[in-house]
Amino acid sequence: AAPEPAVLARQAWVGGGAHALSRLSHHARDPDSTTATAALEAIARIGGRGAEDELTAVLFAEGDEVVRLAALEGLVALRSRLPAPRLVQLLDRPLFTRPALRALGFTADRAAVEPLVGRLSIGRLATVSASALAQLSEVGELREIVAGALTALPEAARSSLLEGASSEDEVRARSSLAVLLLSRDVR
């Protein structure tokens, strides 16, 4: 059986931070996807620039998609700023779509706006896209770009921003976009 992420993290910490990351990086390349995934989860728990670099390397390398997904989820948990164009390439791969949308919210890149707005009308992706757009709109220079993209949506799409929100986080994300739209309409 593959070691649990917490066990790997504890074992790796023996000997210090750089040593921990080195040991976990070795496990992240294990041919057993369960072991590799557990190592990547432990790397994400450690955090820091070295962890982000390791997770990014695994994400964009050829390899097991489940392992690459674990790397992407770790990067999302760390709120890493990944290159938007590379993330957009992952959107058409069903396994990666939702975490790639979440990651786009942390990019602070205008290239993330269009793909996110384009997925607001896809039921199962609307909430994730709305949350990522809300995150992007918090970046000063992107606020107006996000607002402009939302304003350009058809009226039915704009009015549906609050529909279907079932959790507090969903309501918060969709509400922030609605407020952004309203503030733009008032001007």
Summary of the structure (lengths in Angstrom):
residues: 187
radius of gyration: 18.5
end to end distance: 60.6
largest distance: 60.6
contacts: 597
relative contact order: 0.08
helix: 73%
strand: 0%
